[in-house]
């Protein structure tokens, strides 16, 4: 029988286990300088929970429970209550968590949470009434995720502190702060992976993605936040909590607007590598279930994670490729996998040769690759060189492809322009960039014309 009590605030303790590794939060070891207040509860076995639905909404609207807990949602209002997982109205984040019909005053809907994760929920009949259940597997803590460059960790921690665990709208505060910092917003992809991980932990998939929040219009440029890194981090964390999704990746991005779906499926590729412990063939095969262009965006995420991720992120024993020969994996890939592999292969070189962009270009053009592979490799270097546009070091960017054929220059600038657009750089600024170039202005402008935003 359910205990007759109401948890407005769960027996609260600040779980701050200070060690050389950092803080313990929601199954993770997290970053040592990120100070976060955490609601935690270690209940006796078999304890059940009650949430009341009142005229003011769900009370409490934030619940943290261990895996296996049963939660009673009792309607004590005059409003019909249909409790269901986000997003409204399709309830796809956690389809099993759905009452499927109205419960009148005095009636209760009971659900047992047997899967770990963070699940936003709402009243289907009044979707502005919302809540969050965090389900934790205390016996199987998740790995520490830290993709941020050493020099940006203090900045990352500042942004992490903007999250208010009781307020999903704090996601917008963080996004707005990043967009207000023009230079940072174009060089924050790695850092924003970590922000996406935290957003999922706190708010669940749809609220972290921002697309289902009825209190504010969807953030139309969320895909631009750090070139999609924020979204990708959300997907990685989703897979860590719900590994069963690897068998049905086609369902994950179903609630995402069409213009953001490509970045979502790129993130699925990252997440598959996490849950498959960096097994590239298995992850690529899972991508194939998506169909159409989504397959290749998923391929991109797999290859990017292979070349730039670490074994610590996925619990694997090896990178899956050799640091001395980063192109080998791409040369041996299936034909339809090669373009996306060569797009990210230069990252493998830059892992051991930081900022040696000349060497990365040399790797592309002097490794005996067929011309189509050379072009994708150069496009990848162009993506990375977008950072030179951010710092206005335009001469270095142009010099890398000095003397190249028009086709090779086109591929390179297609990477620069494409990634700049993904990072929210305006067309006006891009045209100014092209016109500053000494010899490549025309090819740069041609890319802008032929490759629409």
N, C-alpha and C positions, 0 to 999 in steps of 0.2 A: 504494500500500500504506500502511496506517495506521502512523503513527509509534508505536514501542513505548515509550510513556512514559505516566506517570500524572500528571494535573494535580490535585494536592490544593489547590494555590493557584496561580492563573494568574499568570504573570510580573507581579508586582504593582507598580503605581505609583499614587501618589495624584494623580489628575488634578485639580489645582486650578489652573485657568487664571484667575488673578485679573485682573479688568479692571473698568472702571466699570460694566459690565453685570452682573457676578456670576460664578458658577461654571458650568463646562460639565460636564453630567452626563447620560449616557445619551441624547444627542441633544438636550438642552435647555439653554438658558441658564436657570439657576435663581437663587433668591433669594440676594442677597449675604451675608446674615448666617446662612444655613443651612450649617453646616460638616459635611460628610459624607465619610467615607472611601469611596472608590470602587475596586473591583477593575476594572482595565482591561487590555486586551491588544490590541496592534496586530500581528497575525501576518503573516508573509509569505504571498503568494498561494498558495492550494492547500493550506494547512495543515489537517490534520484533527485531531479531538479524540477522546480516549478517556475513558469513564467506566466504572469497574468497579462491578459489583453484588456486594457482599460480605455476609457474615453480619450485618454492622452497618449495611447499607444502601448507598446510592449514594455513591461516592467518586471525585471530589468531588461534593458535592450542590449546588454553586453554580458555574455556568459562564457566562461572558460571551464571545460569539463574534460575528464579523461575519456579515452576511447572506451566504448561499451556503455556509456551513460545513457539513461532514459530521461527525456525531458517532456514534461507535461506543459502544454500551452493551453491555458484555461481562459475562456471568454467571460469576463465579468463586466462587459459593456453592453450597450444596446445596439451595437454595430455588428453585423455578421462578420465572423472571423474565418478567413481561409488562409492559413499559414503555409507558406511555400518558399522554396529557395529562390534567390535572385537568378536571373533578372526578370523583371515584370515585363510582359505577361507570360513568358515561355518557360520559366523555371528550370533552365537547362544547366545551371552550375552544379546542381546536385539533384537530379530528376527524382530520385527516390524520396527526397525530403519535400513532400507535397501532400497536403491534406486532401486535395482534389475536390473538395466541396465546402460549403459554408458550415460553420459551427455556431449555433445560436448562444445567447447568454446562458451561462451555467454549464455549457458543454466543454469538453476537453479533447484536444488532439495530442496523442502521445507518440513520440518518435524516438527510436534508439539509434544513437550515432556510433556506428561500428567502423567508420573510416576516419582517419585523421585529416585535418584540414581546417580552413577558415571558411565558414559558410554564412554569407549574408542572407537574410530572409525578410519577408514583408507580408502584409495582409493583402491578398489578391484583390479584396474588395475596397481597400483604401491603401494604395501602394506607398503613400508617403509615410505610413507607419512601418518602421523598419527596425531590424535588430541584427546582431552578429553572434554566432556561436563558434567558438574556437575549440576544436577537438584535438587533444594532444595525446600522443603515444609516448608516455614518459619512459617506457622501457626501451624504446628504439629512437634515441635522439638523432636528428638529422645532421649532415656534415656542415662544417663552417664554410660559408660562401663569401669570398672576398675577391672581387675582380678589379678593384680600384687600384690605379697606379699609386705608388708610394707618395708622390707629390700632391695627390688630390684627396688623400684620405681625410685630412682635416676639413676640407670643403664638404666632402661627402657626409661626414658626421654632423656638420652644421645643418645640412638638409634633412638628415634623418631625424634630427631633433624637432623639425617642423611637424612631423606626424603627431597627431593627437589620437591615441588609440580609441577614444570614445567618439570621435568625429570623423567619419569617412570624407567629409568635405575638406579636411585638411590636406588631402591629396591635391586639391586645386591650389591651395596656398603654395605648396612645393613647386608645382608645375609653373605657376605664375612667376615664382622667384627665379627659376631656371631661365625662363624665357626673357626675363628682364635683364639678364646678364648675357649680353650678345656674344662675347668671346667664349664664355663657358658653355653656352648652349650648343656650340659647334665642336666642342671637344670634351664631351662628357659621356660618351657611349659606354665605356667600361664602368664608370662610376654609377651610371643610371641602372645598370643591371642590378647592383646592390640595392638601389632604391626600390626597384620593382619587386625584389625578393621581400623586402620589409612591408611594402604595401599589401602584398598578398597575405602575409602573416597576420597583419592587423585587420584587414577589411574583406578578404576574400576576392575571388576572381573578378566578378563584374564591377564591384565598387572600386577595386584598384584600377581597373581598366577605364572607369569613369563613364561608360556608355549607358548605364542603366539608372543613373541617379535622377529621380523625378524632381528633386529640389533645385536642379541646375541643368541647363542645356548641356548635352554631351560636349566635351572639350574637343572641338573639331580638329585641333592640331595635335592631339595626343600622340599620333604617329610620328610627328616631327620632334618630339621630346628626345633630344640626344640621339637622333637618327634611329629611333625605334628601340634603343637599349632598355628603356624603362619597361616597355611591353615585353621584351624578351626575358627580362628578369622575372616578371610575373609568371610567364609560362614555365620557366625553369623551376620555380618554387611550386607551382601547381603539380608538376610531374613528380617532384620529390615527395609531396604529400599523398599523391594519388597515382601510384605507379600503374594501376590497372588501366589508366587511360592510354597507355602505349598500344593497346590492342584496338583502340577506336579513336585515333587522332583526328579523324574527319569530323567528329562532333564538337571539338573544342572551340573552334572559331565560328560556330554557327550563329551566335548572337552578335558578332562583331560587324559593324558597318562595312560595306563593300570596299570603300576606299582605304580602310585600315586592315583589311583581311590579309593582304600580302605580308605585312609585317608580323601579323599574328602567326601565320604559318611558318615564317622564318623562326620565330620563337619556339614553335613546336619542334623544329629541327634541333634547336639547342636542348630543349627538354627531353627529347628522345635520347640524346647522347648521355644526359644525366642518368636517366632511368635504365638505360641499356649498358651502363658502365663503359662508355666510349666504344662500344662495338659498332663500328661504322657500317659494315654491310647490313647488319640487322636494322639499324636506324634508317638507312637509306631505303631498305625494303618497306619499312613502315610508312615512309613518306609516299611511296608509290600508291598506297591505298587512297590518297587524296584526290588524284585525278587532275587533269588540266594544268594550268600554270601554277597552281598551289603546290604541285609536286616539286617544282624547281625552287620555289621560295623555301620550302622545307629542306631541300638539298643544301641550299646556301647556309642555313642554320647549322646543319650537321657538319659541313666542312669548316665553317668558321669556328665552331666549338672544338673541332679536331685540332686545328692549327693554333688556336689562341687559348683554349681552355687548359686546365691542369687535371692531373689524376685525382687530386684532393677533392675536386668538385664532384666527381662521379664515382669515387671509390674504386677506381681501376688501378691496375698494376703498371700500365705503360701508356705512353701517349698514342701508340698505334702507328707511329711513323718515326723516322730517324731525323734528328736535328741536322745531320750533315747533308741529307738528300730530301728536302721537303717536296720536291716535284715528283718523286717516285710514286707516291700514292695516287696522284692525278694521272700520270702516264698509264698506270695499271687499272684505272677506273673504267667502268663501262662507258660507251661513247656518249650517252645522254647525261652522264654524271660529270664528264670532264669539264664542260664550260664553268659550272659552278665551283668545281674544285680548283681550277686554275685561277679563278677570281680571288680566292683567298690564300693561295699557296705562298704568296710573298710574305704573309704574316709569319709563316714558319721560319723564313729566313730572318725576319726582323726580330724574332725571339732571341736569337744569338748574335745579331748584328744591329743593335738598337740605332735607329735614325740613319742607317746606311742605305738611303734610298737609291743611290747610284748602284750599289751592289744588288739591290732588289730588281732594278731594271735590267741589269746585266744578267741576272738569273733568268729573267724572262726571255731575253733575246739571244743569249749565247749558250743555250742548253740543248740545242738540237731539236727543239719542239717544232711541230707543224705550225704553219702560220696562224691557223684559227686559234690554236692554244696560246700562241704568243700574244694575240690580240686580247684574249680574256685575261691573261696574266698582267698585261699592261693596264688594262682597265682597272684591275684590282689595285695596282700601285697608284693609279689616279685617285681612287677612292681614299686611300690613305693620305695622299698629298693634299687633299682638301684642307688639311690643317695648316698648310703653308698659306692658303688664302686667308685663313683666320688671322694669322700673324702678319699678314701683308708681306710675306717673304716671297713675292711673286717671281723674282728672278730665278731663284733656286728651282721652283716648280717647272718653269719653262726650259731651263737648261738640261733637265733630265732627259728630254726627248729631242735634243738638238740634233739635227741631221737625219732624223727618222723619216720614213716614208709617210705620205699623207694618211694612209690607212692606220699606221701605228700611232700617229699623233691623234687621230680621231678617236681611237679606242682609249687612249690615255685620258683625253679631255672628256670623253663620255663618262669616265669614272669620276673625275673632278666635279663635273656639272651635276651628275646624278646624285652623288652623295651630298653635295651642297644643297640641292633642293630638298632632299630627305631631312636635312638638318634645319630647314626653314629659312634658308638664305633667299632673299627676294630676287626677282628677275632683274630689277634695276641694279642691284649690287653685282649680280653675275655678269651683266653686260659691262659694267665698269671694270670688273676683273679682266674680261676678255680684251678690252681696249687698252689696258695697261701693258699687256704682253708685247714684246718687241717684234717677234716674227710670227707668232701663232694666233694673232687676233682673228683672222678669217676662219681658221679651222675651229676655233673656240666658238665663234658666233654661229658657224654652220651646225655644230653639235646642238646648240641651244635651239636652233630652228627645226632641226630634224628629229630631235628627241624631246617632244613636248612634256611639260610638267605633269 
